[in-house]
Amino acid sequence: MYKKEIRYDKLRLLVHRVNKDRKRQAKKIDLLCNDLIGAHRNFIKNLDVLRFAANFYQSIIGIKNLDDLFDAAACCLEDEIKDAQLAFFLRHGDSFDIYSAKYPKKEDDKTEPFESFFSNEIVNDICKDNRLCSIEQMMTMGLQLVPSMLNDFSAYAVPLINCGTSIGFILIYRTSKEAIPAEQLDNAASVSTGLARAIVACQSVYSNTD
């Protein structure tokens, strides 16, 4: 009887060890699967960024006129971020210029466009911040809006950086219950430096023709 109890205890201990090893192995497999899934998602995300960047640069290559450059850039970004409106801010010393993408305006629409609320101080602060800036961050910088504008509204400023210096930003905004997805903002940010270089090149061509 005593020997049977010993054998039973040994068998129970062996089963316990096997179950413990099995659970440990299952955790390792889960971690490996999660890593593979994460790597796959990142791979798809990177492919999407490359796809957008390739299409974007193909559309602006060879353009030497600033207005045409902004038209082409706006067209690509509008295709990527549906129902979004765009404005390009370029800083000139203490002042700035705005290029707004062309939209058909309704005759009874008397509302001011979002970009008209930006002052020199706000533009300079966004440029100094030199990173993706949300509407909440813009408001902490002093941007004043009509409260009704904030209903289902999202907006971001994507910096335009050339050789480490901010030359302005892309203002992307949309009135929708769905905020602008982070993935689409990532795509816009992925081409902002290239766009900034193209802007500087166009400005150089323009100044040389004066």
N, C-alpha and C positions, 0 to 999 in steps of 0.2 A: 504494500500500500504506500509506503514511504517513497519507494523508487518511482511509483507512478506519479506521485505528487511532484517529485523533482523533474521528471520528464515533462509534466504538464507545465511547470513553471518555466522550464527552458523553452518549450514550444511557444508559450505565451510571450516570452521575452523576444523570441525570434520574430514572431508575427508583429510585435510592436515595433521592432527595428525596421522590418520590411515596410510597414505602413509609414513610418517616419521618413525613411529614405524615399518612398514613393511621393509623399507630400513635398519633400524638399525638391525632388526632381520636377514635380508638377509646377512648383513656383518658378524654377529656373526656365522651364519651357514657356510659362506665361510671360516672364520678363523678356525672353528672347522674341516671342511673338509680338509683344508690344513694341519692342525696339524695331522689329521688321516693319510693322505697320506704320510707326512713326517715320522711319526712313523712307518708306514708300510715299507717304503723304508729303514729306519734304521734297522728295524727288519730283512729284507731280507739281507741287507749288513752284519749284525752281524752273521746271519746264514751262509753266504758264508765264512766269516772269520773262523767260527768254523769248517765248512766242510773242508776247506783247512788245518787248523791246525791239525785236527784229522787225516787226511790222511798223513800229513807230519810226525807227531810224530810216527804214526804207521810204517812208512817206515824206520825210523832211530832207533827205539827202539832196544836195545840190541847190537848195533854195538860198537865194541871196538877198531877198527882200523880207524885211521884218514882218510886214503885214501878212504876206503869204506864209511865212514860217508859223505865225500864230494861228492862222486859219487851218493849216495842216495839223498842227499839234492839237488844236481844239477838236478837230474832227476825230482823231484817234482816241482822245480821252473820252469824248462823248460816246463813242462806240463801246468803250470799255465800261464806263460808269453811266448806266442808263438814266435818263431824265435829269442828269446833273447839269448845272450851269457853271460856266468857267469865266474867270477873268485873270489876266496876267498883269502883275504889278512889277514895274521896273523902277528901281530907285535911281534918282539923279541928284546927288548931293543931299540937300535938305528937302527936296521935293520928289515927286514920283509921277510916272505915267501909267495909265491903265489901258490895256487892250481887252475889250469885252467881246466874247464870241457873239456872233450875230443871231438874234432870235426874232421871229415875227412877233410884234407887240400888238395886243388887242387894243382896239380903239377906246374901250371903256376902262382899260387898266391904267390907273393913276399911281400905282405903288412905285416907290423908288427901288431901283435894283440894290441888292445887298452891298455891292462894291462901293456904292456912293456914300456909305456910312464910315468909310475909312479916312482917317486924318493922317497928316504927316507923322505925328507922334506914334500912332498905332502901327503904321507901315514900318517906321524905323525900329520899333520895339520887336515886331515880328522878324524883321531881317536880322536884328542883333541876336535874337533867340536862336536863329539858324537851325531849326529843326521842325519836324511836323508839329503843327499847332492846331488844336481844336478850337471850336467856337467858345467853349468855356474858358480856355486859356486866353483867347483874344479879349474876352470880356473882363478878365482880371487885369488886362493891360489897359483897360479904359474904354473899350469899344462899347458904344451906347446904341441900343437897338429899341425899336418899338416892340413892346412885350408880345404883341400878337404875332410877330415874325417868328417867334421861337416855337410855335406849335408845329410839332412833327418836322422839325428843321435840323439838319446837320450840315456842318461846314468845317473845312480844313484848309490850312495854308501849307502847301508843299514848297520847301525852300528851293530856290535856284542858286546854286553855288558854283562859282567858277574860280579855280585855283585857290580854294579855301575861303573865298570872299563871297558874301551874299550880294547878288545883284537884284534880288527881288524874290517873288514867290508866285506860285500858281494858286489861285483861290478856287476851290471846288466846293459847291454847295448844292443842296437838294432839299425840296420840301416833300417829305414822304414819311409814312409811319415806319419804314425800314431805313435805318441809318446806313450811311455809305460803308460797305464792307471793308474790313482791314486789308483783305487780299487785293482789292482794287486800288486802295491807297498805296500799298506796297508796289504795285505795278507802276503807278504814277511816279512814285519816288525813285524807282529804278531808272527812269529816263530823264529825271530832272537835271542831273549834272550834264548830260549830253545836250539837253535843250539849252541850258545856260551857255555852254560853249558855242552852240550854233547862234544864239542871240548876240553874243559878243562878236562873233565873226560877221554877222549881218550888219551890226553897228559899225564895224571897222570898214566894211565895203561902202556903207552909206557915207561915212565921214570922208573917205578917200575920193568920192565922186563929187563932193561939194566944191 
